[in-house]
Amino acid sequence: MNVSRRVAVVGAVAASSVVMLAGPALAHVSVQPEGSAAKGGYAVVNFKVPNERDDAQTVKLEVNFPADHPLASVQPQALPGWTVEVTKSKLDKPLTVHGKQINEAVTKVTWSGGKIETGYFQKFPLSIGALPTDTDKLVFKAVQTYSNGETVRWIEEQKQGAEEPANPAPVLALSAASADHHGGAAPASDDKKDDDMAGHDDKKTEAASDSKDTDNTARALGVVGIVVGVAGVAFGVLAGRRRAA
């Protein structure tokens, strides 16, 4: 075997090893927001569930919510073929949301009845809020059940400075709170609107002035062009007469 062929074989083996190692590492149950998940606001999040088994389908998903940061509002989106159950529990300490006391919060959401085939994944969307303001993340604990009865518990929390655990829990990172907790910009004040309108009027006046100056210049250039043209014709006629004489 020549040197170039050996290099090619070694490279192929190394590449396949990377794929084999990277595949399982990426195939975790995870959670990501659609857009951003700002503190104090509401967000739509997707729990992404891959099927990691060659001989079984995923038939059930349970997502347990953090007890230290309860969420008063959790609304699932309907998924064809799946039945969803939202479990609520009484809170030891009531929450105050929009001036209203909430005595219970969602502790678990369960999807069942559907199937995730081998080589596929499924997203399970939820609308959640109001998100806490005193933490940078929410840790959910998920349990994935296969058609052969096997369960995988995605409940291990990542510790700082340590390697990623074998079955990490889904973690939702929270961004900084927006001005109105919904990601919208604050409305402009009346003074700001007046300033904007004044600036807009000034621009219109300036544009009109520029347009007028442009028109005057164009007219002047047109007159000059006509005079030059007439002079050129007259000069041509006189020159012709001189040649004839």
Phi, psi and chi 1 to 4 in degrees:
 res  aa     phi    psi   chi1   chi2   chi3   chi4
   1 MET       -  126.2 -176.6 -178.6  -66.7      -
   2 ASN   -75.0  171.8   56.3   37.5      -      -
   3 VAL   -65.2  -44.0  174.8      -      -      -
   4 SER   -63.4  -37.0   59.9      -      -      -
   5 ARG   -69.0  -38.0 -171.9  173.6  179.2 -177.3
   6 ARG   -62.5  -42.9  -71.9  178.8 -178.5  175.8
   7 VAL   -61.2  -41.3  172.1      -      -      -
   8 ALA   -63.8  -42.1      -      -      -      -
   9 VAL   -65.6  -45.4  170.7      -      -      -
  10 VAL   -61.6  -41.4  171.6      -      -      -
  11 GLY   -63.2  -40.6      -      -      -      -
  12 ALA   -65.0  -41.5      -      -      -      -
  13 VAL   -64.2  -41.8  171.6      -      -      -
  14 ALA   -64.5  -41.7      -      -      -      -
  15 ALA   -63.8  -43.3      -      -      -      -
  16 SER   -65.6  -34.1   62.6      -      -      -
  17 SER   -65.8  -40.3  -61.2      -      -      -
  18 VAL   -63.1  -43.3  170.3      -      -      -
  19 VAL   -63.7  -42.6  171.0      -      -      -
  20 MET   -65.1  -36.3  -69.4  173.4   64.6      -
  21 LEU   -79.0  -37.2  -68.5  174.3      -      -
  22 ALA   -75.1  -29.8      -      -      -      -
  23 GLY   -55.8  -59.8      -      -      -      -
  24 PRO   -61.5  -32.0  -22.8   33.7      -      -
  25 ALA   -66.6  -29.3      -      -      -      -
  26 LEU   -90.4  -13.2  -63.9  175.9      -      -
  27 ALA   -90.7   59.7      -      -      -      -
  28 HIS  -109.0  156.9  -63.0  -27.3      -      -
  29 VAL   -71.4  125.5  173.3      -      -      -
  30 SER  -134.8  169.0   60.0      -      -      -
  31 VAL  -135.7  133.5   58.2      -      -      -
  32 GLN  -138.6  143.4  -69.6  -67.2  -27.2      -
  33 PRO   -82.2  155.5   31.5  -34.8      -      -
  34 GLU   -88.6  101.5  -67.7 -176.4    4.8      -
  35 GLY    93.2 -118.4      -      -      -      -
  36 SER  -128.2  159.4   62.6      -      -      -
  37 ALA  -119.7   89.9      -      -      -      -
  38 ALA   -86.3  142.2      -      -      -      -
  39 LYS   -57.4  135.7  -61.8  177.0 -178.0  179.1
  40 GLY    82.5   -6.3      -      -      -      -
  41 GLY  -109.9 -163.9      -      -      -      -
  42 TYR  -118.9  153.7  -68.4   76.9      -      -
  43 ALA  -150.8  154.7      -      -      -      -
  44 VAL  -101.4  123.9  174.2      -      -      -
  45 VAL  -121.6  152.7  -60.5      -      -      -
  46 ASN  -119.7  125.2  -70.7  -59.7      -      -
  47 PHE   -90.1  115.1  -73.5   88.4      -      -
  48 LYS   -95.6  121.4 -177.4  179.4  177.7 -178.5
  49 VAL  -121.9  111.2 -178.0      -      -      -
  50 PRO   -89.7  153.3   31.7  -31.8      -      -
  51 ASN   -94.3  115.9 -175.6   18.7      -      -
  52 GLU   -98.3    4.7  -64.1 -176.4  -56.4      -
  53 ARG  -110.7  141.2  -60.3  -65.5  179.6  -95.7
  54 ASP   -85.3  -18.3  -64.3  -30.5      -      -
  55 ASP  -120.5   16.8   56.5   -9.1      -      -
  56 ALA  -155.3  156.8      -      -      -      -
  57 GLN  -105.0  153.1  -58.5   93.1   17.5      -
  58 THR   -79.7  125.8  -63.4      -      -      -
  59 VAL  -121.2   -4.3  -65.6      -      -      -
  60 LYS  -158.2  144.1 -174.3  178.2  179.9 -179.0
  61 LEU  -137.3  129.3  174.2   69.1      -      -
  62 GLU  -117.1  127.8  -62.6  175.5   32.0      -
  63 VAL  -118.3  117.9  174.7      -      -      -
  64 ASN   -96.4  133.5  -66.4  -82.2      -      -
  65 PHE   -90.7  150.7  -76.2   66.8      -      -
  66 PRO   -65.8  128.1   21.9  -32.0      -      -
  67 ALA   -75.0  -24.9      -      -      -      -
  68 ASP   -79.8  -14.6   54.1  -16.0      -      -
  69 HIS  -136.8   74.3  -66.7   99.3      -      -
  70 PRO   -66.4  148.7   23.4  -32.5      -      -
  71 LEU  -114.1  125.0  -61.1  175.2      -      -
  72 ALA   -77.5  -29.6      -      -      -      -
  73 SER  -120.3  119.1  175.3      -      -      -
  74 VAL  -139.0  117.1  176.3      -      -      -
  75 GLN  -126.1  118.0  -63.8  178.7  -31.9      -
  76 PRO   -82.2  155.7   29.1  -33.0      -      -
  77 GLN   -96.6  138.5  178.4  178.4  -34.0      -
  78 ALA   -65.0  134.5      -      -      -      -
  79 LEU  -121.2  127.2  -71.9  178.6      -      -
  80 PRO   -57.3  129.2  -23.9   33.9      -      -
  81 GLY    88.1   -7.5      -      -      -      -
  82 TRP  -117.1  141.2  -67.5   86.7      -      -
  83 THR  -104.6  133.6  -60.2      -      -      -
  84 VAL  -117.4  139.0   59.7      -      -      -
  85 GLU  -127.6  126.7  179.4 -177.4   -3.3      -
  86 VAL  -105.7  121.6  178.9      -      -      -
  87 THR  -104.8  128.6  -56.7      -      -      -
  88 LYS  -114.9  152.0  -65.5 -176.7  177.8 -178.5
  89 SER  -136.0  154.6  -60.8      -      -      -
  90 LYS   -72.5  139.7 -170.8  173.8 -178.5 -179.9
  91 LEU   -88.5  141.7  -63.6  173.1      -      -
  92 ASP   -67.6  -35.6  -64.2  -27.2      -      -
  93 LYS  -126.2  115.5 -177.2  179.6  179.3 -178.9
  94 PRO   -60.1  150.2  -21.0   32.5      -      -
  95 LEU   -97.1  152.3  -65.9  173.9      -      -
  96 THR  -114.1  112.9  -58.8      -      -      -
  97 VAL  -123.7  119.2  179.7      -      -      -
  98 HIS    53.4   40.3  -58.3  -55.6      -      -
  99 GLY    78.8    5.3      -      -      -      -
 100 LYS  -115.7  136.9 -178.8 -179.3  178.0 -178.4
 101 GLN   -80.8  130.7  -95.6 -159.3  -10.9      -
 102 ILE  -112.1  122.8  -55.0  -62.5      -      -
 103 ASN   -98.6   -8.1  -65.3  -46.1      -      -
 104 GLU  -141.4  157.0   61.4  179.4    9.8      -
 105 ALA  -143.7  161.7      -      -      -      -
 106 VAL   -73.0  129.8  173.3      -      -      -
 107 THR  -110.6  -19.3   53.3      -      -      -
 108 LYS  -159.6  143.8 -176.8  171.3   67.6  172.7
 109 VAL  -126.2  131.8  177.1      -      -      -
 110 THR  -124.9  128.3  -55.5      -      -      -
 111 TRP  -109.5  135.4  -69.8  -91.8      -      -
 112 SER  -152.2  170.2   60.4      -      -      -
 113 GLY    93.3  -21.4      -      -      -      -
 114 GLY   -97.3 -174.4      -      -      -      -
 115 LYS  -141.8  138.6  -69.5 -178.2  179.6 -179.9
 116 ILE  -111.7  113.0  -53.6  174.7      -      -
 117 GLU   -75.4  165.7  -59.9  -69.8  -16.9      -
 118 THR   -59.5  132.5  -59.7      -      -      -
 119 GLY    87.0    3.6      -      -      -      -
 120 TYR  -122.6  165.9  -71.0   84.0      -      -
 121 PHE  -134.3  165.1   70.8   89.2      -      -
 122 GLN  -134.7  139.7  175.1   72.9   55.1      -
 123 LYS  -101.1  133.8  -71.4 -177.0  178.0  179.7
 124 PHE  -115.2  101.9  -63.0   88.0      -      -
 125 PRO   -86.2  145.7   26.5  -27.8      -      -
 126 LEU  -140.0  144.2  -69.0  173.9      -      -
 127 SER  -100.1  122.6  173.1      -      -      -
 128 ILE  -130.8  155.6   61.9  174.6      -      -
 129 GLY   163.8  178.5      -      -      -      -
 130 ALA   -73.1  138.5      -      -      -      -
 131 LEU   -71.1  145.8  -61.2  174.1      -      -
 132 PRO   -66.8  157.1   24.2  -33.9      -      -
 133 THR  -108.0   -4.8   57.7      -      -      -
 134 ASP  -108.0   21.2   56.9  -11.5      -      -
 135 THR  -151.4  158.1 -177.2      -      -      -
 136 ASP   -97.7   -3.4  -66.0  -33.5      -      -
 137 LYS  -158.4  159.9   63.5 -178.3 -179.4 -179.7
 138 LEU  -122.6  130.4  -70.5  176.9      -      -
 139 VAL  -106.2  119.6  179.9      -      -      -
 140 PHE  -104.5  149.7  -60.0   86.2      -      -
 141 LYS  -116.2  123.5  -64.5 -174.7  177.2 -177.9
 142 ALA  -117.3  148.8      -      -      -      -
 143 VAL  -126.2  121.3  179.3      -      -      -
 144 GLN  -104.5  127.3 -177.5  178.8    8.9      -
 145 THR  -114.5  134.9  -57.3      -      -      -
 146 TYR  -102.1  163.8  -72.1   92.0      -      -
 147 SER   -66.6  -19.0   56.6      -      -      -
 148 ASN   -89.0    6.9   59.3    5.5      -      -
 149 GLY    93.1   -7.8      -      -      -      -
 150 GLU   -72.6  143.0  178.0 -171.7    1.7      -
 151 THR  -124.5  141.8   59.3      -      -      -
 152 VAL  -120.1  124.3  179.8      -      -      -
 153 ARG  -100.5  106.5  -61.1  172.6   60.9   82.1
 154 TRP   -89.6   80.7  -56.4   96.9      -      -
 155 ILE  -131.8   -0.7   62.4  173.0      -      -
 156 GLU   -83.2  127.8  -60.6  178.0   61.7      -
 157 GLU   -88.8  141.0  -64.3 -170.5   33.9      -
 158 GLN   -72.6  126.8  176.2   70.9   49.9      -
 159 LYS   -99.0  140.4  -64.5 -178.2  179.1  179.3
 160 GLN   -60.0  129.2 -171.3  173.8    4.3      -
 161 GLY    83.9   -6.9      -      -      -      -
 162 ALA   -99.9  163.5      -      -      -      -
 163 GLU   -69.9  158.1  -65.6 -176.3   -1.5      -
 164 GLU   -63.7  132.8 -176.6 -177.2   36.0      -
 165 PRO   -68.0  165.0   23.0  -32.2      -      -
 166 ALA   -65.8  -38.7      -      -      -      -
 167 ASN  -126.3   73.4  -63.6  -42.5      -      -
 168 PRO   -68.6  145.3   26.2  -34.8      -      -
 169 ALA   -76.9  145.4      -      -      -      -
 170 PRO   -63.0  135.0  -20.2   32.2      -      -
 171 VAL  -124.8  127.3  177.4      -      -      -
 172 LEU  -102.1  115.4  176.9   65.5      -      -
 173 ALA   -80.4  135.1      -      -      -      -
 174 LEU  -103.9  135.3  -56.6 -178.9      -      -
 175 SER   -92.5  172.9   59.2      -      -      -
 176 ALA   -62.4  147.4      -      -      -      -
 177 ALA   -65.4  140.9      -      -      -      -
 178 SER   -86.3  173.1   58.8      -      -      -
 179 ALA   -61.1  -39.1      -      -      -      -
 180 ASP  -114.2   12.9   58.2   -4.5      -      -
 181 HIS    64.6   10.1  -61.7  -48.2      -      -
 182 HIS  -129.2    8.3  -67.5  -80.0      -      -
 183 GLY    82.9    2.3      -      -      -      -
 184 GLY   -92.3  156.1      -      -      -      -
 185 ALA   -83.0  149.8      -      -      -      -
 186 ALA   -69.6  143.2      -      -      -      -
 187 PRO   -67.2  150.5   23.7  -33.0      -      -
 188 ALA   -73.7  147.6      -      -      -      -
 189 SER   -75.5  167.5   64.0      -      -      -
 190 ASP   -63.7  -39.8  -67.3  -21.7      -      -
 191 ASP   -62.4  -40.2  -67.0  -20.8      -      -
 192 LYS   -64.2  -40.8 -179.8   68.5  165.3   56.1
 193 LYS   -63.3  -41.7  -67.7  178.8 -178.1  177.8
 194 ASP   -62.3  -43.1  -67.5  -19.8      -      -
 195 ASP   -61.6  -41.7  -67.8  -19.0      -      -
 196 ASP   -63.5  -41.8  -68.3  -17.7      -      -
 197 MET   -66.4  -40.4  -70.8  -59.9  -66.1      -
 198 ALA   -62.8  -43.6      -      -      -      -
 199 GLY   -62.1  -38.9      -      -      -      -
 200 HIS   -64.9  -41.5 -177.7   64.5      -      -
 201 ASP   -65.5  -41.0  -68.0  -20.1      -      -
 202 ASP   -60.6  -40.8  -69.1  -17.7      -      -
 203 LYS   -65.4  -38.4  -70.6  179.9 -179.6  177.9
 204 LYS   -65.2  -43.1  -72.9  176.3   63.6  178.6
 205 THR   -62.9  -44.2  -56.9      -      -      -
 206 GLU   -62.8  -40.7 -177.4 -179.6   -7.6      -
 207 ALA   -65.9  -40.5      -      -      -      -
 208 ALA   -64.4  -41.2      -      -      -      -
 209 SER   -62.3  -44.4  177.0      -      -      -
 210 ASP   -61.5  -41.3  -68.7  -17.0      -      -
 211 SER   -63.7  -40.8  177.4      -      -      -
 212 LYS   -64.8  -45.8 -174.8  176.2 -180.0 -179.9
 213 ASP   -60.1  -39.8  -67.6  -18.2      -      -
 214 THR   -63.8  -41.4  -58.6      -      -      -
 215 ASP   -63.6  -45.6  -69.1  -18.1      -      -
 216 ASN   -60.1  -42.8  -67.8  -23.6      -      -
 217 THR   -63.2  -42.1  -57.9      -      -      -
 218 ALA   -62.7  -41.3      -      -      -      -
 219 ARG   -64.0  -44.4  -69.2 -168.0 -174.4   97.4
 220 ALA   -61.2  -43.4      -      -      -      -
 221 LEU   -64.4  -34.5  -69.4  175.2      -      -
 222 GLY   -65.5  -43.7      -      -      -      -
 223 VAL   -61.8  -46.7  172.0      -      -      -
 224 VAL   -58.2  -41.0  172.0      -      -      -
 225 GLY   -63.3  -41.9      -      -      -      -
 226 ILE   -63.6  -46.0  -67.6  172.1      -      -
 227 VAL   -58.8  -45.3  172.3      -      -      -
 228 VAL   -62.9  -39.4  171.6      -      -      -
 229 GLY   -64.6  -46.0      -      -      -      -
 230 VAL   -60.9  -42.9  171.3      -      -      -
 231 ALA   -62.0  -39.7      -      -      -      -
 232 GLY   -63.7  -41.5      -      -      -      -
 233 VAL   -64.6  -45.1  172.1      -      -      -
 234 ALA   -60.8  -42.8      -      -      -      -
 235 PHE   -62.1  -38.6  178.9   78.7      -      -
 236 GLY   -64.8  -41.3      -      -      -      -
 237 VAL   -63.8  -46.5  170.7      -      -      -
 238 LEU   -62.4  -39.4  -69.0  174.5      -      -
 239 ALA   -63.5  -40.0      -      -      -      -
 240 GLY   -63.2  -41.0      -      -      -      -
 241 ARG   -64.6  -38.6  -71.7  178.3  179.2  177.7
 242 ARG   -64.1  -39.8  -72.7  177.7 -178.6  174.7
 243 ARG   -64.4  -40.1  -68.7 -167.1 -169.0   95.6
 244 ALA   -64.7  -38.0      -      -      -      -
 245 ALA   -68.3      -      -      -      -      -
